Amino acid sequence: MLEKHPHPDADPISGPQLREAIDQISQIVLEGLRHGHFRATISSGIGKNNRRDLVIEAGKSHKFTIPEDELPR
């Protein structure tokens, strides 16, 4: 049986909310490294309809609600 392998250029992160959350985390880390130090907290929980509530706290708080079907498998 042949296994399907994703295309090397395929992005395993799909969906606008998940992509936006990952971009926000990346931006916080890069800005913190440029500044010299930083503290960030990332937490998640399951909300209504199995959506994931992702909260990023780093000075300001950012909340993302990610539908279950946007999660990579």
Secondary structure, 3 states (H helix, E strand, C coil): CCCCCCCCCCCCCCCHHHHHHHHHHHHHHHHHHHHCCCCCEEEEEECHHHCEEEEEECCCEEEEEECHHHCCC
